[in-house]
Amino acid sequence: MIEVNGVSKAFSFPDVRRDTVREHVFGLFRPPQFRVLSVLDAVGFAVKAGETVGIMGRNGSGKSTLLKIIAGIYPPDRGTVRVHGALTPILELGVGWNPELDAIDNIYLIGCVMGLRLSEIRTGIDEILAFAELAPFANLKLKHYSSGMAARLAYSVAFKAVREVLILDEIFAVGDAGFTLRCEERFRQLSAAGHTILLVSHNPEIIATFCDRALLLEGGRILMDAPGNTVADRYLELLTEPAEIAPEPAA
Amino acid sequence: MTGHHLAGFAWTLVRTDFKTRYHGTLAGFFWALLKPLIMFGVLMGVFSYIFASTPNYRLDLIIGLFLWDFFGEGTKAGMTSLHAKGFLLTKARFPSWIVVLTSASNALMTLGAFILVIVTYLALDARLPGPAAIAMFLLYLVQYFLIVLGISLGSSVLFLRYRDLNQVWDVVTQAGFFIAPIIYPMAILPERVHFYLYVWPPTPVIQFSRAVLISGTVPTAKANLFLAAVTGIILATGVLVFRRYAPRAAEYL
């Protein structure tokens, strides 16, 4: 269902960042020095239809970048990604609303981006609001929402939008116990219904419980590809070891 | 995304842009009309004395101002459109040109309201030009929109890398207001500089629109071809720049 072949991604940062025309004009005679931070290095794996695969790794190990490349938000520098089916990504939730619009209009915007048709949003909006327990605040502008409320709304829309493949970044990290339970319940339903799921989490318990298989990322490489609980244990060991993050200077 | 889906998305973008800008009320929309109208009042008060001998100076001025307003507002919104909708770009993959395309909708609505008013005025004054002239006017507006779209497409991706591009553009448009013959009749300038003024895209659109609307004369074929060529060049350049930089847009947000 998902095929990732030799995907590499590096971000280059100038030592002195130039974000403006002025800086570029005045910096013409001082060529910028770039530092290249390799985030992913020849990552390859495949996910079968109906499989739930977890991804673990320390901060900066490349998890989120990998998800963004699979979702098509970032292009890879090298390598290919093939997804055979409609994909719904749930990334960076809680940030990314128009604060001047109310919940309903924001649901329409995000819903469209996630691949829902207007008619689907119109008929599903009560369900979305109910799942997030935000029906009484439907006409409240997002700027008045707490971060927890905003994140609940985001999950709610995404769960509605799921087609075949679901990509999740740090699920279950938001909301109160009741909401987390409902998310887990919905997650089990989706998995049981045969959806293919790719899931990033720092929580070993979640990976061990929900995933058929998991990948452990370290320094942009896959360190381990094994059953969920094995990877969860290895991840906990890894946390006590020193990190080795070394930005390589460009040629 | 299918065409049907894309249309629904475009409509949602237009609707929410309108709501954000004017708080969802028609009264809010009148503020957008008020800006060029007040400019008209002030400029009229001063310049109609200077150009008292110019026939139709008022009509020339108001047509020029509203067409200019569309250019200024449209390109401004277009340049910052991807940045403003960055919260959507980092969420999922979708054709991001739709965001740029719909960014001109507010400016387009102001222009639409103005066209309604000016055509009604001309009709009441029994000076409405023939259908051929009206058709030409609409053709100029379509080309004008494509010019604004081309500039918006190119500048929207460049703005993500050069964050002071909007200030550079502010200076350009401020100078451009005087390069286009909006408050002065072009005839006061020597013939030899006319060509240079016509290179600035709003100039031919404003001049040709005045010609067809007020005197009902259609510009020469050569003049029309010139405008079509300018439109083509700007749109093609914008599309090329957009196609080159848009895939990595999310990395620059």
Chai-1 contact restraints between the chains, C-beta under 6 A:
chainA,res_idxA,chainB,res_idxB,connection_type,confidence,min_distance_angstrom,max_distance_angstrom,comment,restraint_id
A,D19,B,R163,contact,1.0,0.0,6.0,A-B,restraint_1
A,T20,B,Y162,contact,1.0,0.0,6.0,A-B,restraint_2
A,T20,B,R163,contact,1.0,0.0,6.0,A-B,restraint_3
A,T20,B,D164,contact,1.0,0.0,6.0,A-B,restraint_4
A,V21,B,Y162,contact,1.0,0.0,6.0,A-B,restraint_5
A,V21,B,D164,contact,1.0,0.0,6.0,A-B,restraint_6
A,V21,B,V168,contact,1.0,0.0,6.0,A-B,restraint_7
A,R22,B,D164,contact,1.0,0.0,6.0,A-B,restraint_8
A,G72,B,R93,contact,1.0,0.0,6.0,A-B,restraint_9
A,I73,B,R93,contact,1.0,0.0,6.0,A-B,restraint_10
A,I73,B,A250,contact,1.0,0.0,6.0,A-B,restraint_11
A,P75,B,P247,contact,1.0,0.0,6.0,A-B,restraint_12
A,P89,B,A92,contact,1.0,0.0,6.0,A-B,restraint_13
A,G96,B,F87,contact,1.0,0.0,6.0,A-B,restraint_14
A,G96,B,K91,contact,1.0,0.0,6.0,A-B,restraint_15
A,E100,B,T20,contact,1.0,0.0,6.0,A-B,restraint_16
A,L101,B,T16,contact,1.0,0.0,6.0,A-B,restraint_17
A,D105,B,T16,contact,1.0,0.0,6.0,A-B,restraint_18
A,Y108,B,T12,contact,1.0,0.0,6.0,A-B,restraint_19
A,C112,B,F9,contact,1.0,0.0,6.0,A-B,restraint_20
A,C112,B,T12,contact,1.0,0.0,6.0,A-B,restraint_21
A,V113,B,L88,contact,1.0,0.0,6.0,A-B,restraint_22
A,V113,B,K91,contact,1.0,0.0,6.0,A-B,restraint_23
A,V113,B,A92,contact,1.0,0.0,6.0,A-B,restraint_24
A,V113,B,F94,contact,1.0,0.0,6.0,A-B,restraint_25
A,M114,B,A92,contact,1.0,0.0,6.0,A-B,restraint_26
A,R117,B,H5,contact,1.0,0.0,6.0,A-B,restraint_27
A,R117,B,G8,contact,1.0,0.0,6.0,A-B,restraint_28
A,L118,B,G8,contact,1.0,0.0,6.0,A-B,restraint_29
